[in-house]
């Protein structure tokens, strides 16, 4: 085995994409993600995973921003995104576009992310690094999923948690 680089890497990824087209459309709503490093990481995830739309709300910093641009490798120029101050207004618009709104949050009624039956159009909602998704935003969501924690920590970094769930959705039938 050897690492793929250059043209070999481009061909490998192109061929994989041709043979494995996701059946789900995924959007993500960032509800007051405070740290630009996390926002940049989510932009990078959004481009890599082909997220259909990224909605930044509340206090979430927006591009152009030096940290978002550096961490996200300028993916904000390629990913469809918009800023909506009120997450509830963004959720209402997403519902009009036939998205099921699913919070990634430790909440009552939440089920493990790998046991949820994701519909064809899913919008994942992630919240503030310290406080999570607000009660009002959580109440507007259709469902909630969580990542089981087997160590002493109670949660993962927001961009890591979102990445796990996004890739699970893209590779589920």
HELIX and SHEET records of a PDB file:
HELIX    1   1 UNK A    6  UNK A   19  1                                  14    
HELIX    2   2 UNK A   36  UNK A   49  1                                  14    
HELIX    3   3 UNK A   66  UNK A   71  1                                   6    
HELIX    4   4 UNK A   75  UNK A   77  5                                   3    
HELIX    5   5 UNK A   87  UNK A   96  1                                  10    
HELIX    6   6 UNK A  113  UNK A  115  5                                   3    
HELIX    7   7 UNK A  135  UNK A  140  1                                   6    
HELIX    8   8 UNK A  158  UNK A  170  1                                  13    
SHEET    1   A 7 UNK A  81  UNK A  84  0                                        
SHEET    2   A 7 UNK A  53  UNK A  57  1                                        
SHEET    3   A 7 UNK A  25  UNK A  31  1                                        
SHEET    4   A 7 UNK A 121  UNK A 127  1                                        
SHEET    5   A 7 UNK A 100  UNK A 104  1                                        
SHEET    6   A 7 UNK A 143  UNK A 146  1                                        
SHEET    7   A 7 UNK A 111  UNK A 112  1                                        
END                                                                             
